Amino acid sequence: MIARFIAMTVLVGALLCAGAEAVQWATSGHYDTLTGIELWTAVDRVGPARTQAGIENHLALWIWDPMLTGFLRQPGWLLMGAPALLVLWLKQPKLHPRFMRRRKFAPPRTNASR
């Protein structure tokens, strides 16, 4: 239940990112995506720099530059929308077994009707 709520919240954020791109496209006349790193910088100005320094100092240089920067260059609506839809799909409520039975639309046959 909590995972579905968080996924719905993130999905609303993805729709807001897509809407912001559409408004920017409508006003300027050219399409430019809002990348994940731009969104992260808008939320926390020093967060990406701190994370980059921590990963490069404590793990490895190649983790930040080709891997994470390539991932963060994707559109923000995709980075938020895809995991949110996956969680909503995996955490969908299960049907009660009574509703899983096969429905019979034709009346059952009896031996007298043959």
C-alpha positions in Angstrom: 0.0 0.0 0.0 2.8 2.4 0.9 4.8 1.4 -2.2 1.8 2.1 -4.4 1.3 5.5 -2.8 5.0 6.4 -3.3 4.9 5.1 -6.9 1.8 7.2 -7.6 3.5 10.3 -6.2 6.6 9.7 -8.3 4.4 9.1 -11.3 2.7 12.5 -10.7 6.2 14.0 -10.6 7.0 12.3 -14.0 3.9 13.8 -15.5 4.8 17.2 -14.2 8.2 16.9 -15.8 6.6 15.9 -19.1 4.2 18.9 -18.7 7.1 21.2 -18.0 8.8 20.0 -21.2 5.6 20.5 -23.2 5.2 24.1 -21.9 8.8 24.9 -22.6 8.4 23.4 -26.1 5.2 25.5 -26.7 6.7 28.7 -25.5 10.2 28.5 -27.1 9.3 26.5 -30.3 12.1 23.9 -29.9 12.0 20.7 -27.9 14.6 20.4 -25.1 14.4 17.7 -22.5 14.8 18.2 -18.8 17.4 15.7 -17.9 17.7 13.9 -14.5 20.8 15.8 -13.6 19.0 19.1 -14.3 16.1 18.1 -12.1 18.5 16.9 -9.3 20.3 20.2 -9.5 17.1 22.1 -9.3 16.1 20.2 -6.1 19.5 20.2 -4.4 22.2 22.5 -5.9 25.2 20.8 -4.2 23.8 17.2 -4.2 25.2 16.0 -7.5 28.7 17.5 -6.8 28.7 15.9 -3.3 27.7 12.6 -4.7 30.2 12.8 -7.5 33.0 13.5 -5.1 31.9 10.7 -2.7 31.7 8.1 -5.5 35.0 9.2 -7.1 36.9 9.2 -3.7 35.4 6.1 -2.1 34.5 3.8 -5.0 35.9 4.3 -8.5 36.1 7.0 -11.1 34.5 5.0 -13.8 31.3 4.5 -11.8 30.4 8.2 -12.0 31.6 9.3 -15.4 30.4 6.8 -18.0 27.8 5.0 -16.0 25.9 7.4 -13.7 26.2 10.5 -16.0 24.9 8.4 -18.9 22.0 7.4 -16.8 21.3 10.9 -15.5 21.3 12.3 -19.1 18.0 10.6 -19.8 14.8 12.6 -19.6 13.5 13.2 -16.1 10.0 11.9 -16.9 11.5 8.6 -18.1 13.8 8.3 -15.0 10.8 8.8 -12.7 8.0 7.3 -14.8 9.5 3.9 -15.6 10.2 2.7 -12.0 6.9 4.1 -10.8 5.0 2.2 -13.5 7.0 -1.0 -12.7 6.2 -0.7 -9.0 2.5 -0.1 -9.7 2.4 -3.1 -12.0 4.2 -5.4 -9.5 2.2 -4.2 -6.5 -1.3 -4.3 -8.1 -3.9 -5.8 -5.8 -4.7 -9.4 -6.2 -8.1 -10.6 -7.2 -10.1 -12.7 -4.8 -10.2 -16.4 -5.9 -13.9 -16.2 -6.3 -13.4 -13.7 -9.1 -10.7 -15.8 -10.8 -13.1 -18.6 -11.7 -14.1 -19.2 -15.2 -17.5 -17.8 -16.1 -19.9 -20.0 -18.0 -22.2 -18.1 -20.2 -24.1 -21.0 -21.7 -26.4 -23.1 -19.5 -24.9 -26.5 -18.5 -25.8 -29.5 -20.6 -27.9 -32.3 -19.2 -28.4 -35.8 -20.5 -32.1 -35.2 -21.2 -31.4 -32.4 -23.7 -29.3 -34.6 -25.9 
